[in-house]
Amino acid sequence: MNHYDQKIELYFELKGTPLSSRESYGRRMQAFLSFMHKLGKPIENINEEDIQGYIIYLKRDKNLSAGTINNYISAIKFFYTFVLEKEWNPVKVPRMRRTKQLPVIPPREDILSLIEETSNLKHKAIFVLIYGSGLRVSEVAKLKISDICSKTMRIRVDKAKHNTNRYTILSKTALDILRTYFKSYFSNTSYTPNDWLFPGRNNQDHINVKTIKNTLIKVRNKLELDPNISAHTLRHCFSTHALEDGVDPVFIQQMLGHKNLQTTMTYLHMTSKSLMGVKSPLDTQGYQ
């Protein structure tokens, strides 16, 4: 794909596409082209039947989910229309219908156990920020020291998903843990407000997202909790538990950075209705 790299990079640069999206598109385009190469198909001669065959391969042989396959379709469509400059027929290459699955929402006690079991101060601080502020894993990894404001008790989230910016709440508990972490990791070093709050092995880079995800999985497995719990579960729990505590969905939408309120309202399906004061009709009848 080297022949087309410059053209693709120019498009991404002109559009201001985030690095994570560029890498995602790049991986999927490369996987598709490698598949075509193994079949002996010249790139310039790729047609819709070839794309159909690849999608069937992803579904039947790779057993990928509909959502993941749709991500591949988006990348292939971009390459097909922008790079090869061919007409795209959505009738011949439809997006797969997704079955909406609700994420697992563990009890609050399990979330607190995860945090308490995390002995590494850096990782503990990261987990309390995801759960206490509703951050994405990629967002907490890219926080700068100056993004934390203890005076206003809020966190600035720059260049988030879809190149958006927002503020979210800063938990007092999270601030206390952050201060302990900061004294431990920064007291004997020189730093600037623009430095990473959670540097990686190389201080020039922020902590790797995979490190955060893998660390939570290790703690989860140690506690023998639901295997579906991931680092992103902490963000889901922030939303769900905030709804249970009576926080207005509009405020939650703003803190999460959702474009659409309807996205935020899906968390209503995951709330504990008893905590929201909802009773079963059976319990209101006085049945003994």
C-alpha positions as CSV (number, residue, x, y, z in Angstrom):
1,M,0.0,0.0,0.0
2,N,3.1,2.3,0.1
3,H,2.1,3.7,-3.4
4,Y,-1.0,5.2,-1.9
5,D,0.3,6.2,1.6
6,Q,1.1,9.8,0.7
7,K,-2.4,10.3,-0.8
8,I,-4.1,8.8,2.3
9,E,-1.9,10.8,4.7
10,L,-2.7,14.0,2.8
11,Y,-6.4,13.4,3.2
12,F,-6.2,12.7,6.9
13,E,-4.1,15.8,7.4
14,L,-6.5,18.0,5.5
15,K,-9.4,16.6,7.4
16,G,-7.7,16.7,10.8
17,T,-8.3,13.0,11.4
18,P,-7.2,11.9,14.9
19,L,-4.1,9.6,15.1
20,S,-6.1,6.8,16.6
21,S,-8.6,6.8,13.6
22,R,-5.7,7.0,11.1
23,E,-4.1,3.9,12.7
24,S,-7.4,2.1,12.8
25,Y,-8.2,2.8,9.2
26,G,-4.6,1.9,8.2
27,R,-4.7,-1.5,9.9
28,R,-7.9,-2.5,8.3
29,M,-7.0,-1.3,4.8
30,Q,-3.7,-3.1,5.0
31,A,-5.5,-6.3,6.2
32,F,-7.9,-6.1,3.2
33,L,-5.1,-5.5,0.7
34,S,-3.0,-8.3,2.1
35,F,-6.0,-10.6,1.6
36,M,-6.3,-9.5,-2.0
37,H,-2.6,-9.9,-2.6
38,K,-2.8,-13.5,-1.4
39,L,-5.5,-14.1,-3.9
40,G,-3.3,-12.7,-6.6
41,K,-5.7,-9.8,-7.2
42,P,-4.1,-6.5,-8.4
43,I,-5.2,-3.6,-6.3
44,E,-6.4,-1.5,-9.3
45,N,-8.7,-4.3,-10.3
46,I,-10.5,-4.8,-7.0
47,N,-14.3,-4.8,-7.4
48,E,-17.4,-5.1,-5.3
49,E,-17.5,-8.9,-5.6
50,D,-14.0,-9.0,-4.1
51,I,-15.2,-6.8,-1.2
52,Q,-18.2,-9.1,-0.7
53,G,-15.9,-12.1,-0.5
54,Y,-13.7,-10.4,2.1
55,I,-16.7,-9.5,4.3
56,I,-17.9,-13.2,4.1
57,Y,-14.4,-14.2,5.1
58,L,-14.4,-11.9,8.1
59,K,-17.8,-13.2,9.2
60,R,-17.4,-16.9,8.7
61,D,-13.7,-17.6,9.0
62,K,-12.7,-14.8,11.4
63,N,-16.0,-14.9,13.3
64,L,-15.9,-11.1,13.8
65,S,-18.8,-9.2,15.2
66,A,-21.1,-7.0,13.1
67,G,-19.7,-3.9,14.6
68,T,-16.1,-4.8,13.9
69,I,-17.0,-5.8,10.3
70,N,-18.7,-2.5,9.8
71,N,-15.5,-0.8,10.8
72,Y,-13.7,-2.8,8.1
73,I,-16.3,-1.8,5.6
74,S,-15.8,1.9,6.4
75,A,-12.0,1.6,5.9
76,I,-12.5,-0.4,2.6
77,K,-15.0,2.1,1.4
78,F,-12.6,5.0,2.0
79,F,-9.9,3.2,0.1
80,Y,-12.2,2.2,-2.7
81,T,-13.8,5.6,-3.2
82,F,-11.0,8.0,-2.3
83,V,-7.9,6.2,-3.3
84,L,-9.1,4.1,-6.2
85,E,-11.8,6.7,-7.1
86,K,-14.4,4.1,-7.8
87,E,-18.2,4.3,-7.3
88,W,-19.5,2.7,-4.1
89,N,-22.7,0.7,-4.3
90,P,-24.2,0.4,-0.8
91,V,-26.8,-2.1,-2.1
92,K,-24.1,-4.5,-3.1
93,V,-22.0,-3.9,0.0
94,P,-24.4,-3.2,2.8
95,R,-23.4,-2.5,6.4
96,M,-24.2,-5.4,8.7
97,R,-27.1,-5.2,11.1
98,R,-25.9,-5.0,14.6
99,T,-27.4,-6.6,17.6
100,K,-27.3,-4.1,20.5
101,Q,-25.8,-5.7,23.6
102,L,-26.0,-4.0,26.9
103,P,-22.6,-3.8,28.7
104,V,-22.2,-5.5,32.1
105,I,-22.7,-3.2,35.1
106,P,-21.2,-4.7,38.2
107,P,-22.3,-3.8,41.7
108,R,-20.7,-0.7,43.2
109,E,-19.0,-2.9,45.7
110,D,-17.1,-4.7,42.9
111,I,-15.9,-1.4,41.4
112,L,-14.6,-0.2,44.8
113,S,-12.9,-3.6,45.3
114,L,-11.1,-3.2,42.0
115,I,-9.9,0.2,43.0
116,E,-8.9,-0.9,46.5
117,E,-7.1,-4.0,45.2
118,T,-4.9,-1.9,42.9
119,S,-1.7,-1.3,44.8
120,N,0.1,0.7,42.2
121,L,-0.6,4.4,42.9
122,K,-0.5,5.4,39.2
123,H,-2.9,2.7,38.2
124,K,-5.2,3.4,41.2
125,A,-5.3,7.1,40.2
126,I,-6.2,6.2,36.6
127,F,-9.0,3.9,37.7
128,V,-10.6,6.5,40.0
129,L,-10.5,9.1,37.3
130,I,-12.2,6.8,34.8
131,Y,-14.9,5.8,37.3
132,G,-15.2,9.1,39.1
133,S,-15.2,11.3,36.0
134,G,-16.6,9.1,33.2
135,L,-13.4,9.3,31.1
136,R,-12.5,7.0,28.2
137,V,-9.4,5.0,28.6
138,S,-7.7,6.9,25.8
139,E,-8.7,10.2,27.5
140,V,-7.3,9.4,30.9
141,A,-4.0,8.3,29.3
142,K,-3.6,11.6,27.5
143,L,-4.3,13.9,30.4
144,K,-1.8,16.7,31.1
145,I,-1.0,17.9,34.6
146,S,-2.7,21.2,33.8
147,D,-5.9,19.4,32.8
148,I,-6.7,18.9,36.5
149,C,-8.2,21.9,38.3
150,S,-8.7,21.4,42.0
151,K,-10.1,25.0,42.4
152,T,-13.1,24.3,40.2
153,M,-13.1,20.5,40.8
154,R,-13.2,19.7,37.1
155,I,-11.1,18.0,34.4
156,R,-10.5,19.4,31.0
157,V,-10.6,16.8,28.2
158,D,-8.9,18.0,25.0
159,K,-9.1,16.5,21.6
160,A,-11.4,13.7,22.6
161,K,-13.5,11.5,20.3
162,H,-14.5,13.3,17.1
163,N,-12.0,16.0,18.0
164,T,-14.3,17.4,20.7
165,N,-13.3,19.3,23.9
166,R,-15.2,19.2,27.2
167,Y,-15.1,19.5,31.0
168,T,-16.1,16.8,33.4
169,I,-16.4,16.6,37.2
170,L,-13.4,15.9,39.4
171,S,-14.2,13.6,42.4
172,K,-12.9,14.7,45.8
173,T,-11.9,11.1,46.5
174,A,-10.0,11.0,43.1
175,L,-8.3,14.3,43.9
176,D,-7.0,12.9,47.2
177,I,-5.6,9.9,45.5
178,L,-4.2,12.1,42.7
179,R,-2.4,14.2,45.2
180,T,-0.8,11.2,46.9
181,Y,0.2,9.9,43.5
182,F,1.6,13.3,42.4
183,K,3.8,13.6,45.5
184,S,5.1,10.1,45.1
185,Y,5.9,10.4,41.3
186,F,6.7,14.1,40.8
187,S,8.1,15.5,44.0
188,N,11.8,14.8,43.1
189,T,11.5,15.7,39.4
190,S,11.2,18.8,37.4
191,Y,8.0,19.1,35.4
192,T,5.8,21.6,33.6
193,P,2.0,22.0,33.6
194,N,2.1,20.7,30.0
195,D,3.7,17.4,30.9
196,W,1.8,14.1,30.9
197,L,0.0,13.4,34.1
198,F,0.6,9.7,33.6
199,P,3.8,9.3,31.6
200,G,4.8,6.0,30.1
201,R,8.2,4.2,30.4
202,N,9.5,7.0,28.2
203,N,8.6,10.2,29.9
204,Q,8.1,11.8,26.5
205,D,5.1,9.6,25.9
206,H,1.9,9.1,27.9
207,I,1.0,5.7,29.4
208,N,0.0,3.1,26.9
209,V,-3.7,2.4,26.7
210,K,-3.1,-1.3,26.6
211,T,-1.2,-1.1,29.9
212,I,-4.3,0.4,31.5
213,K,-6.6,-2.2,30.0
214,N,-4.3,-5.2,30.9
215,T,-3.8,-3.9,34.5
216,L,-7.5,-3.8,35.1
217,I,-7.9,-7.3,33.7
218,K,-5.2,-8.6,36.0
219,V,-6.9,-7.1,39.1
220,R,-10.3,-8.3,37.9
221,N,-9.1,-11.9,37.5
222,K,-7.4,-11.8,40.9
223,L,-10.7,-10.8,42.5
224,E,-12.5,-13.4,40.3
225,L,-15.0,-10.9,39.1
226,D,-17.2,-11.0,36.0
227,P,-14.8,-11.7,33.0
228,N,-16.7,-9.2,30.9
229,I,-15.5,-6.3,33.1
230,S,-13.0,-4.1,31.4
231,A,-11.4,-0.7,31.9
232,H,-14.2,0.8,29.8
233,T,-16.7,-0.7,32.2
234,L,-15.7,1.9,34.7
235,R,-17.0,4.6,32.4
236,H,-20.3,2.7,31.9
237,C,-20.6,2.5,35.7
238,F,-20.0,6.3,36.1
239,S,-23.0,6.9,33.8
240,T,-25.3,4.3,35.3
241,H,-24.5,5.1,38.9
242,A,-24.9,8.8,38.3
243,L,-28.4,8.1,36.9
244,E,-29.2,6.0,39.9
245,D,-28.1,8.9,42.1
246,G,-30.5,11.2,40.4
247,V,-28.1,13.2,38.2
248,D,-29.9,14.9,35.2
249,P,-29.2,12.9,32.0
250,V,-28.3,16.2,30.2
251,F,-25.4,16.8,32.7
252,I,-24.2,13.2,32.3
253,Q,-24.3,13.7,28.5
254,Q,-22.1,16.7,28.8
255,M,-19.6,15.0,31.1
256,L,-19.4,11.9,28.9
257,G,-19.0,13.9,25.7
258,H,-21.9,12.3,23.9
259,K,-23.2,14.1,20.8
260,N,-26.7,12.7,21.3
261,L,-28.7,12.6,24.5
262,Q,-30.3,9.3,23.3
263,T,-26.9,7.7,23.6
264,T,-26.8,8.7,27.3
265,M,-30.4,7.6,27.9
266,T,-29.4,4.0,26.9
267,Y,-27.9,3.7,30.4
268,L,-31.4,3.8,31.8
269,H,-31.6,0.2,30.7
270,M,-28.7,-0.7,33.0
271,T,-29.7,1.1,36.2
272,S,-30.9,-0.6,39.3
273,K,-34.5,0.5,39.4
274,S,-34.7,-0.1,43.1
275,L,-32.0,2.5,43.7
276,M,-34.1,4.9,41.5
277,G,-37.1,4.4,43.7
278,V,-39.0,2.2,41.2
279,K,-41.0,-0.6,42.8
280,S,-42.6,-3.6,41.3
281,P,-46.4,-3.5,41.2
282,L,-46.4,-6.7,43.2
283,D,-44.7,-4.9,46.1
284,T,-47.2,-2.1,46.1
285,Q,-50.2,-4.3,46.5
286,G,-49.6,-5.3,50.1
287,Y,-49.5,-9.0,49.2
288,Q,-48.5,-11.2,52.2
